Amino acid sequence: MSLYKYLSWTAVILWMTLIFNLSSQIVEQSNQLSTGITEIIVKTVKRIVPQADLDIYKLNHIVRKSTHFFVYLVLGLLVINALR
């Protein structure tokens, strides 16, 4: 197996390990992490657009769903790269 192929599959396994570790968090811990990220987004947006009226709960839901999409998108790209 070439070094490139080895590194590609290592990246896949490491990313899958990250997904597993994040998925095994208890609900409260996972929600606290995503709420913290959402609060950072809200503060950043309010600095740029002070009159913005953002519902943190709806935005948190969007952040959580988008994160799932992004994480599995990256996994798919890593697997496609490893299979090349």
C-alpha positions as CSV (number, residue, x, y, z in Angstrom):
1,M,0.0,0.0,0.0
2,S,1.4,3.4,-0.9
3,L,2.0,6.1,1.7
4,Y,-0.8,8.2,0.1
5,K,-3.3,5.4,0.4
6,Y,-2.2,4.7,4.0
7,L,-2.6,8.4,4.9
8,S,-5.9,8.6,3.2
9,W,-7.4,5.7,5.1
10,T,-5.9,6.9,8.3
11,A,-7.7,10.3,7.8
12,V,-11.0,8.3,7.3
13,I,-10.5,6.3,10.5
14,L,-9.5,9.4,12.5
15,W,-12.6,11.3,11.2
16,M,-14.8,8.3,12.0
17,T,-13.3,8.2,15.5
18,L,-14.1,11.9,16.0
19,I,-17.7,11.3,14.9
20,F,-18.0,8.4,17.3
21,N,-16.6,10.4,20.2
22,L,-18.9,13.4,19.5
23,S,-21.9,11.1,19.0
24,S,-21.3,9.3,22.3
25,Q,-21.7,12.6,24.3
26,I,-24.7,12.8,26.6
27,V,-27.4,15.1,25.2
28,E,-26.8,17.9,27.7
29,Q,-23.1,18.0,26.9
30,S,-23.7,18.0,23.2
31,N,-26.4,20.7,23.4
32,Q,-24.2,22.8,25.6
33,L,-21.4,22.7,23.0
34,S,-23.7,23.6,20.1
35,T,-25.4,26.4,22.1
36,G,-22.0,27.8,22.9
37,I,-21.2,27.9,19.2
38,T,-24.6,29.4,18.4
39,E,-24.0,32.2,21.0
40,I,-20.7,33.0,19.3
41,I,-22.5,33.2,15.9
42,V,-25.2,35.5,17.4
43,K,-22.7,37.8,19.0
44,T,-20.7,38.1,15.8
45,V,-23.8,38.8,13.7
46,K,-25.0,41.4,16.2
47,R,-21.6,43.2,15.9
48,I,-22.1,43.4,12.1
49,V,-25.9,44.0,12.1
50,P,-26.8,45.4,15.6
51,Q,-30.6,45.5,14.7
52,A,-30.6,41.7,13.9
53,D,-33.3,39.9,15.8
54,L,-32.1,36.3,16.1
55,D,-34.0,33.5,17.9
56,I,-31.1,31.5,19.5
57,Y,-33.2,28.3,19.8
58,K,-34.1,28.2,16.1
59,L,-30.6,29.1,15.1
60,N,-29.2,26.4,17.4
61,H,-31.4,23.9,15.6
62,I,-30.0,25.0,12.3
63,V,-26.4,24.9,13.6
64,R,-26.9,21.4,14.9
65,K,-28.4,20.1,11.6
66,S,-25.8,21.9,9.5
67,T,-23.0,20.5,11.6
68,H,-24.3,16.9,11.0
69,F,-24.4,17.6,7.3
70,F,-20.9,19.0,7.2
71,V,-19.4,16.3,9.3
72,Y,-20.8,13.5,7.1
73,L,-19.9,15.5,4.0
74,V,-16.3,15.6,5.1
75,L,-16.4,11.8,5.8
76,G,-17.8,11.1,2.4
77,L,-15.1,13.2,0.7
78,L,-12.4,11.5,2.7
79,V,-13.8,8.0,1.7
80,I,-14.0,9.0,-1.9
81,N,-10.4,10.2,-1.8
82,A,-9.2,7.0,-0.1
83,L,-11.0,4.9,-2.7
84,R,-9.4,6.7,-5.6
